[in-house]
């Protein structure tokens, strides 16, 4: 087993006034040669956006983009005909940029901050038809068990959102002293585990809220929660850039 610990305070940080952004991997003006990607996972941004503010219309291409609101209200608009769609906590948004898409993302509240994760995954197919989708997932569906949020179009899971990569994004909520055994899809996959909140032990390594650990070259591992915890798993092929 290979493990890489990324502590929360080792992330890149940008204060734009209206945006407080933490970068798990090199992004925009922040560059760390040891944190460019984890396999096909290219971006994991932990953003806080001020009321009524957001990202104006901008382009993307050939990237699978997943957004997970944690609190507040996100509103999305794009050139595929989606006009200011609200995305709220409990929902997940996916967008295949493919041949090119223009979109805007704003805080839809006039008085509440928006907290979200934005995730970019390098696709397995280039220049696909751009597409957008979102879905709500219940809190009850991840209490003590793995809840699949996103998977490949080739994956047999019918409840998850779909992207053009052999990846799996999932969440679990654990009570203090509860354990869970995570099994990887294949020996060619690795999983990036982010603690959304709480402290857990993974193979004798402890991570706290917003810490992360990248795990590869294993078929599985055990997690034991030290406190009530919420975890995000991003399992991806361990490709080289």
C-alpha positions as CSV (number, residue, x, y, z in Angstrom):
1,X,0.0,0.0,0.0
2,X,1.1,3.5,-0.9
3,X,-0.3,6.4,1.1
4,X,0.2,10.2,0.7
5,X,-1.1,12.5,3.5
6,X,-2.3,16.0,2.5
7,X,-3.0,18.0,5.6
8,X,-5.6,20.8,5.4
9,X,-3.1,23.5,6.1
10,X,-0.7,22.3,3.3
11,X,-3.2,23.2,0.6
12,X,-2.9,26.2,-1.6
13,X,-5.0,29.2,-0.5
14,X,-6.3,32.2,-2.4
15,X,-8.2,35.1,-0.9
16,X,-10.1,37.0,-3.6
17,X,-12.4,38.8,-1.2
18,X,-15.6,37.4,-2.5
19,X,-13.9,33.9,-2.8
20,X,-11.9,32.0,-0.2
21,X,-10.4,29.0,-2.1
22,X,-8.3,26.1,-0.8
23,X,-6.6,24.0,-3.5
24,X,-5.7,20.4,-2.9
25,X,-3.8,20.3,-6.2
26,X,-2.0,23.0,-8.3
27,X,-4.5,25.5,-9.6
28,X,-4.5,29.0,-11.1
29,X,-1.5,30.9,-9.6
30,X,-0.7,28.3,-7.0
31,X,1.7,25.6,-8.1
32,X,3.3,22.8,-6.2
33,X,5.2,20.2,-8.3
34,X,4.4,17.5,-5.7
35,X,0.6,18.3,-5.9
36,X,-0.4,18.4,-9.6
37,X,-2.8,15.5,-9.6
38,X,-3.6,12.1,-8.0
39,X,-4.1,9.7,-10.9
40,X,-7.0,11.1,-13.0
41,X,-8.0,13.5,-10.2
42,X,-6.8,16.9,-11.3
43,X,-8.6,19.4,-9.1
44,X,-10.2,19.4,-5.7
45,X,-11.1,23.0,-4.7
46,X,-12.8,23.7,-1.3
47,X,-14.5,27.1,-2.0
48,X,-16.4,29.6,0.1
49,X,-18.2,32.2,-2.0
50,X,-19.8,35.4,-0.7
51,X,-23.5,36.2,-1.1
52,X,-24.5,37.3,-4.6
53,X,-21.0,36.6,-5.9
54,X,-19.6,34.0,-8.2
55,X,-17.8,32.9,-11.4
56,X,-18.8,34.8,-14.5
57,X,-19.2,33.0,-17.8
58,X,-16.1,31.1,-18.7
59,X,-15.1,28.1,-20.9
60,X,-14.1,24.5,-20.2
61,X,-13.3,21.6,-22.5
62,X,-12.3,17.9,-22.1
63,X,-12.8,17.7,-18.4
64,X,-15.3,16.0,-16.2
65,X,-16.5,18.5,-13.6
66,X,-18.3,17.6,-10.4
67,X,-19.7,20.1,-7.9
68,X,-20.8,19.2,-4.4
69,X,-22.5,22.0,-2.4
70,X,-22.0,21.6,1.4
71,X,-24.0,24.7,2.5
72,X,-25.8,27.5,0.8
73,X,-27.3,27.6,-2.7
74,X,-25.4,27.3,-5.9
75,X,-26.9,28.6,-9.2
76,X,-25.7,27.3,-12.5
77,X,-26.1,28.6,-16.1
78,X,-24.6,27.3,-19.3
79,X,-24.8,27.5,-23.1
80,X,-26.5,24.2,-23.3
81,X,-29.8,25.7,-22.3
82,X,-29.6,25.4,-18.5
83,X,-30.6,28.8,-17.0
84,X,-29.8,29.5,-13.3
85,X,-30.6,26.0,-12.0
86,X,-30.3,25.8,-8.2
87,X,-28.1,23.2,-6.7
88,X,-28.4,22.7,-3.0
89,X,-26.7,20.6,-0.3
90,X,-27.6,16.9,-0.8
91,X,-27.4,17.4,-4.6
92,X,-24.4,16.7,-6.8
93,X,-23.8,18.3,-10.2
94,X,-21.8,16.8,-13.1
95,X,-20.8,18.4,-16.3
96,X,-18.9,16.8,-19.2
97,X,-17.1,19.7,-20.9
98,X,-16.1,17.7,-23.9
99,X,-15.8,19.7,-27.1
100,X,-16.4,22.9,-25.1
101,X,-18.9,24.5,-22.8
102,X,-19.5,28.0,-21.4
103,X,-21.0,28.3,-17.9
104,X,-21.5,30.6,-14.9
105,X,-21.6,29.6,-11.2
106,X,-22.9,32.0,-8.6
107,X,-24.0,32.1,-4.9
108,X,-27.8,32.2,-5.2
109,X,-28.3,33.7,-1.8
110,X,-28.3,37.4,-0.9
111,X,-27.2,36.8,2.7
112,X,-25.7,33.3,3.1
113,X,-22.2,32.1,2.2
114,X,-21.9,29.2,-0.2
115,X,-19.5,26.3,0.6
116,X,-18.7,23.7,-2.0
117,X,-16.2,21.2,-3.4
118,X,-15.4,21.5,-7.1
119,X,-13.7,18.4,-8.6
120,X,-12.1,18.0,-12.0
121,X,-11.4,14.5,-13.3
122,X,-9.4,13.9,-16.5
123,X,-11.7,12.1,-18.9
124,X,-11.0,8.8,-20.7
125,X,-12.6,10.1,-23.9
126,X,-11.8,13.4,-25.7
127,X,-14.1,15.7,-27.5
128,X,-17.4,14.1,-26.3
129,X,-20.7,15.9,-26.6
130,X,-21.0,18.3,-23.7
131,X,-23.7,17.4,-21.1
132,X,-25.1,18.4,-17.8
133,X,-26.8,16.5,-15.0
134,X,-27.6,16.8,-11.3
135,X,-29.2,14.6,-8.7
136,X,-30.3,14.6,-5.0
137,X,-28.9,12.0,-2.6
138,X,-30.4,11.3,0.8
139,X,-28.5,11.7,4.1
140,X,-30.0,8.4,5.2
141,X,-28.4,6.7,2.2
142,X,-24.8,7.2,3.5
143,X,-25.3,6.6,7.3
144,X,-22.7,3.8,8.0
145,X,-22.7,2.7,4.4
146,X,-21.1,3.8,1.1
147,X,-23.3,6.0,-1.1
148,X,-22.3,6.1,-4.7
149,X,-22.6,9.6,-6.2
150,X,-20.8,9.4,-9.5
151,X,-19.5,6.5,-11.6
152,X,-18.5,5.7,-15.2
153,X,-21.0,5.3,-18.0
154,X,-19.8,1.7,-18.1
155,X,-20.4,1.1,-14.4
156,X,-23.5,-1.0,-13.6
157,X,-24.6,1.2,-10.7
158,X,-27.9,2.7,-11.8
159,X,-28.4,5.3,-9.0
160,X,-25.2,7.4,-9.6
161,X,-24.5,10.3,-11.9
162,X,-22.3,9.4,-14.9
163,X,-19.0,10.7,-16.3
164,X,-16.5,9.7,-19.0
165,X,-13.9,8.1,-16.8
166,X,-13.6,4.8,-14.9
167,X,-14.0,6.6,-11.6
168,X,-16.2,6.5,-8.5
169,X,-17.1,9.3,-6.1
170,X,-18.9,8.3,-2.9
171,X,-19.7,9.5,0.6
172,X,-20.2,7.9,4.0
173,X,-21.1,9.2,7.4
174,X,-19.7,7.3,10.4
175,X,-20.5,7.5,14.1
176,X,-17.6,7.7,16.6
177,X,-15.8,4.4,16.9
178,X,-17.6,3.0,13.8
179,X,-15.5,1.1,11.3
180,X,-15.8,0.5,7.5
181,X,-13.8,-1.5,5.0
182,X,-13.3,0.2,1.7
183,X,-12.6,-2.0,-1.4
184,X,-11.0,-0.6,-4.5
185,X,-12.3,-1.4,-7.9
186,X,-9.0,-2.7,-9.3
187,X,-5.2,-2.7,-8.6
188,X,-4.9,0.1,-11.2
189,X,-7.1,2.4,-9.1
190,X,-6.3,4.7,-6.2
191,X,-8.6,6.6,-3.9
192,X,-8.3,10.1,-2.5
193,X,-10.1,10.2,0.8
194,X,-11.1,13.7,2.1
195,X,-12.5,14.2,5.6
196,X,-15.3,16.6,5.2
197,X,-15.6,16.7,8.9
198,X,-14.4,14.7,11.9
199,X,-11.3,12.6,12.6
200,X,-10.7,9.1,11.4
201,X,-7.9,6.5,11.4
202,X,-6.9,4.8,8.2
203,X,-4.4,2.0,8.5
204,X,-3.0,3.7,11.7
205,X,-2.8,7.1,10.0
206,X,-5.1,9.8,11.4
207,X,-6.7,12.6,9.4
208,X,-8.8,15.5,10.7
209,X,-11.4,17.7,9.1
210,X,-10.3,18.7,5.6
211,X,-7.2,16.6,5.7
212,X,-6.9,14.0,2.9
213,X,-5.0,10.8,2.2
214,X,-4.3,9.3,-1.2
215,X,-4.2,5.5,-1.2
216,X,-3.0,3.2,-4.0
217,X,-1.4,-0.2,-4.7
218,X,-3.9,-2.0,-2.4
219,X,-7.2,-3.8,-2.8
220,X,-8.7,-2.3,0.3
221,X,-8.2,-0.7,3.7
222,X,-10.1,-0.2,7.0
223,X,-11.3,3.1,8.3
224,X,-12.2,3.7,12.0
225,X,-13.9,7.0,13.0
226,X,-12.6,8.7,16.2
227,X,-15.4,11.2,16.1
228,X,-18.6,11.5,14.2
229,X,-17.3,11.9,10.6
230,X,-18.2,12.6,7.0
231,X,-15.9,11.3,4.3
232,X,-15.7,11.8,0.6
233,X,-14.0,9.1,-1.6
234,X,-12.7,9.9,-5.1
235,X,-11.5,6.7,-6.7
236,X,-9.7,7.1,-10.0
237,X,-7.4,5.2,-12.4
238,X,-3.8,6.0,-11.5
239,X,-2.8,7.5,-14.8
240,X,0.4,9.5,-15.5
241,X,0.2,13.0,-16.9
